[in-house]
Amino acid sequence: MSRLNVYEPGFLSQRPYRSGRTVIIAGGAGFIGSNMGARLISEGDRVICVDNLETGRQENIAGLLEHPNFAFFLHDIIDPFSIEGPVDRIYNLACPGSPPKYQRDPLHTFKTSVIGGINLLELAEEKGARILQSSTSEVYGDPDVSPQSETYRGLVNTVGPRSCYDEGKRGAETLFHEMHEREGVDTRIARIFNTYGPKMDPEDGRVISNFIVQAFTGQNLTIYGDGHQTRSFCFIDDMLDGLIALMETENSFGKIDDPVNLGNPGEFTIAELADIVLELTGTDVGISYHDLPQDDPRRRCPDISRAGRLLGWAPKIPLREGLGPTIEYFREELKRKQRLNRQVS
């Protein structure tokens, strides 16, 4: 078992901070994880980032590496590990989230959700920490109802190309539920719908990053199917608000350990999204249509009434407003990569 000693000199300061909490973020160098780390650091928490950098990026946390209340450990959560000292909160944000990335190594993807989930749950039990599982709207599969509420059991193919991710997340939900019921671990489960914003990987493979990168590099936007399938897009700041609210809400207004949808219920067709991206980037490229991948959902829209009732949460940032800083981030990120490529050549 690996031992991550967060009290070695130079890692975490001992100064007072807002909540008196030490927070582990598994997958803390990923898109949501790195934004979460920056948010919690800014609010005074200590953050321990654990990431194997398989899909997380060190540049996402570059601005935090020298911060006295931040520690980074290169570690894969499917391997057991221990932490010295108290831990108050654990966010499990580990696992590739885009189909091209989680399909590279489906066995590892499944293990990350299930074995990694077990390791983090056991750590939470040992430390008496509250732990949040980042589940996904993909547990609903290709739904035959819309919007999708937490009571909908889903329509998932257990042996399809997406099943390593979908079923891994469903299995993790079961683990979190049973550890709460049987062992008393303080758990939270967030079913995250499509999220976007700065710090996304330009090679992420999901639709918003694909469209923006293609627009800026002069490529036709790639639409799979006829473009009539829908998605609902939540800006990262809203998602962080929802995740933190779920983590910090006490179990007094309902069964808070049951899954909670987090996402923006504004529903757009992929064709509508393509038009908006072309307009906001000011680019003039075409659209290329390709066959719809197997098991690709036709509709995706969250019912967030439970989040509103239990957390008092609802997203505030509409798609066009959130795309502004997202597009600027990608513009600068592509320029940075061009400069690096010139230096190498």
N, C-alpha and C positions, 0 to 999 in steps of 0.2 A: 504494500500500500504506500502510495506517495504521501509525503508529509509536506504541506505548504505552510511554512512558518512565517506568518505575516508580521511578526514582531521583531524580525531582524532589523538592524539599524538601517535607516534610510527608507523604510517602506511606509509606515503609517505614523503620523504624529500623534501625540497624546493630548493635544489641545482640546478644550471643550468644543462641542459642536451641537447643532440644533437639537437632534432627537436622542443623542446618546446611543446611536445605533451603528452597528457594523453590518454592511450589506454585501452578500455575495451575489454577483451576476454571472451565471454560467452562460457562455455565449456573449460575453461582454464586449467583444471586439466586432460583433456583427452590427447590422443596421440599427435594429431596435435597441440592442444591448448597449452599444456605444452612446447612443443618445440618452438612454436611461442613466448610464454612468455619469455623463456630464450634468444631467439634471440633478441627480442626487448629490453630487459633489458641490454643485452651486448652492444647494440648500443645507450644506453642512454635514452630510453623512460621510462616513468612511466607506469606500468601495473596494472590494476585492474582485477583480475581473479574472475569470477562468475561461480560457479559450484555447482550442488547438490550432486556430488560424487556418482550418480547412476551408472555411468560407468567410470567416471573420477577417478583418484587415487591420494590420498594425497602424496604418495611417489614420484609421478611425479614432484611435485612442492616443495618437501622437501628442495632442495637446494636454493630455492628462498624465503622461508618464512621469513627469517631474513633480506632480502635485503631491504634497506630503500626506494627503488623505486618500491616495490611490495606490493600489498594488496590482500588478499584472503577473499572472502565472500561465505559462504555456503548458496546458494539460488537457487531455481528452477525458471527459467525464465518464466514459464507459470504463475507465480504470479507476478503482477506488482511491480516495484520497482523504486526508484528514487535515483539519485546521486547528492550530493552537488558539486558545483564548475564546472569548464569547463571540457568538454570531447571532444577530437578531432577526435578519430577514434574508431570504434566498429567493432570487428571481431565476427560474429556469427558462432562459431564452435560447438555449443551445439546440441546434438542429438546422440543417439547411432548409430553406423555405421555398426555393424556386424549383420547379420540376427538373430543369436541366442539371441542377446541382445535386438534388437529392437522388436522382436516378443514376448518377455516376457510380455510386457504391450503395445499392439499396440495402444490403445487409448491415452496413455501418449506420445508415440512416435509421433503420429499425432499432438497432442496438442503442443508438444515442437516445431515442425516445424512451425505451423500456429499461435497459440496463443503466443508462445514465440517470434516468428518473429514479430508479431504486437507490442508486448511490447517493443522490441528493436528498431523497426522503430519509434515508438512514442518518445522514449528517444532520438534517433538521431535527430528527428525533433525539439524537445525541445532544444537540445544543439547545433544545427547546425553542427553536427558531420557527417563525412563520414562513411558509414556502408557497410560492406562486408558480403554477405550471402554465407556460404559454402553449395552449392548445390552438386549434385552428378551425376556421370555417370549413376546411376540407373534410372534417368528420361528417359533414352532411352529404358528401359525395356529389352526385349529379341530382339535385333535389327535385322532387315532384310537387313540392309546395313552396310558396314564396309569399312574404319573406320567411326566413327560417328562424324559428324560435328554439329555445333550448330544449323544449319537450319533443321536438322532431328527432326521430332516431336515425335518419339519414338513409341514403341509398348508395352504399359504397361497394365497389368491386374489390373483394379480398385478394384477388390474384391478378390485378391489372398493373400497368406500369406506374400508377400513382399510389398503389396500395402500401408500399414500404413506408411512405410518409403518413397517409391517411390512417392506416391501421396502427402504425406505431403511436400516433397521437391518441387514437382511441384507447389503445392499451394503457398508455400513460395516464389517461383520465381514470381508468379503473384502478390503477395502482394508487393514485392520489386519494381516490374515494375510500378505498379499503384501508389505507394507512390512517386516514382520519377516523373511520368507523371503528377499526380494530385496535389501533395503537394510540389514538388521541392526538396525532400530529395535526397541527393547525395549518390547514391547506386552503388554497384558493386555486380556481381553474378559470382561465380566461380563454374564450374561443375568439381568437383574433381574426378579423376579416382583413381584406387587402389594405395594406398600409404603405405609404410612400413619403418621401421627403429627403432632405439632405443626409448624406452618408450612405445612401444606397450605392451598391457596387455597379459601375457602368456595365459590367458583364453579368449582372444578376440574372437576367433571363426572363424577368417578369415584364408585364405589358407596359407599364409606365416607363421604366428604365429603357426598355427596348425602343419604344417610340421616340423618346427624347434623343437617345444616342443616334438612332437612325436618321432622325431629322437633321441633327448637327453634322453628321458625316456624309450627308447627301445620298443616303440610301432610301429606297422605297420603304414605307412603313409596312411591316409584316402583319397581316391579319389572318388568323386561322379560322376557317369556316366562313360564313357569310357576314360576320361582324354584328349579327343581331343578338348574340349572347351578351349577357349583362354582367357587370361587376359593380361593387360599391367601394369607394376609395376613401380611406381615412388618413388625414394628415398626421404626421408623427407626433406633433405637440398634443393633439387631441388624444392619441393613443396612449401617450405617457400619462396624461391626466387620468385616463380610465384605468390603466394598470395600477397606478399609485393609489387611486381611490379604492380599487378592489383589494389591494394589499392591506390598506389601513382601516377599512371599514370593519367595525366590530360585528359579531354575530348576534345582532339584536333585532333586525328588521326582517329577517327571513333566513333561510338556510344558505348562508354566504359561502359554504364550502361546495355547493353545487355549481356547475358550469354557468358562466355569465358571458353572453355575447358582447364583444366590443368591436364596434365598427361604425361607419357612417352609412345611414340608410338611404342616402342619395344614390339612386341607381342609374347607371349609364350603359348604353350599348358600347361595345368596343369600337364600332364605327364612329359614334359620337365622340369618344375619347380621342380617336385619331384626328378628327377635325379640330378639336380644341387644341391639341398639341401643335398641329401645323400652324394654327392661328397665333398661338402665344410664342412660338419659336420664330415666327416670321420666315419660315422656310417654305420652299416650293418643290416638294418631292411628291412622288406618286404613292400609290398603295398597291401592294402585292398580296394576292389572296392564295392561301394554301389550305390543304385539307385539315380539318379539325382533328387534333390528337385524340386518341382513345381515352374515354372517360372524362374528357374536358367538360366541366359543368356548363350547362346552358344558362343558368341564372344563379346569381349570388347576391343576396340582399339580407342584412340582418334585421331581425326584430330586436330592438334594444330596450323594450319596455322594462325588462327585468333590471337592466343596468340603471335605468332611470329611477325605478322604485327603490332599489337597494342602495345605490351609490349616489343618487342625485346627479348622475353624469349623462351628458349628451355631447356629441361633437359640435364644435362651433365654427370650424373653418370649412367653407365650401370648396369644391374642387378647384375652380379657377384661381381662387386666392392661394390655396396651398401649392398649386403648380408653379406660381411665380418664383418663390425661393428654391423650389426643386429644380426648375429649369436653369436658374443661375448657378446652382451648385454643379450641375452636370456640365455647364459651359466651362466653368473654371477647372473642373476635374479633368475634362478632355484636354484643355490647354496644358495642364500640369503634366499629363501623360505624354503629350507631344514634346514638351521640353525635355523630359527624361529620355525619351527615345532619341532625340537629337544628341544628347550628351553621350549616350551609349554608342551611337553610330559615329 
